[in-house]
């Protein structure tokens, strides 16, 4: 009986030895894989990126106290396009060139430092915003008579005074969408409704090439500035100019 127990104990011990050997072998294999991976990354080189230690808002100046550098394997470089990169890691030329530069776009703490925050998001070439086959034209307006909080994207009726007496006020366009107010356009800021109204002397509209020419002539005929009447965006009615476009009555004035 004692011999049987001894045999069982020996068998169990052998199994533990085999299991330990297998586990040890796996550990060696995993360590070798890790070492090989690190070696490949080291051979490929590395680069540095910066993480913000503080949130930044437009107007702030970038300081070296706002960021810290993080090492990254070079094989991940394509994933950091647009970020401020130092290559190799340890250099600080890219950061030094930006120190003291004012921030133009908000950036949150723990975000990567990118070149985008130094560029005004609204600073896009105006001509690229104009719809194909249309033209952008500016109309002079009186800032004192503008509808309250006029914003790009709103719809207005446009009227003006013409020669023939002080009461010779005619509609020029109905349901015209305001493309820009001053220097702000529809494509510039989706948060325009939250911005404080300031004094503007011009608005811009997108019109057809023929309408642009006609409006340039009308601008020289109009007495004073154009007047705007704000309307509901869901109101599609055009009671004064049923066929749309520029008022034919105004166009006839150009032929006199």
Secondary structure, 3 states (H helix, E strand, C coil): CHHHHHHHHHHHHHHHHHHHHHHHHHHHHHHHHHHHHHHHHHHHCEEEEEEECCCECCCCECCHHHEEEEEEEHHHHHHHCCECEECCCCCCHHHHHHCCCECCCCECCCCECEHHHHCCCCCCCHHHHCCCCCEEEEEEECHHHCCCCCCCCCEEEEEEECCCCCCCEEEEEEEEECCEECCEECCCCCCHHHCCCCCCCEEEEEECHHHHHHHHHHHHHCEEEEEEEEECCCCCCCCCCCCCCCCHHHHHHCCC
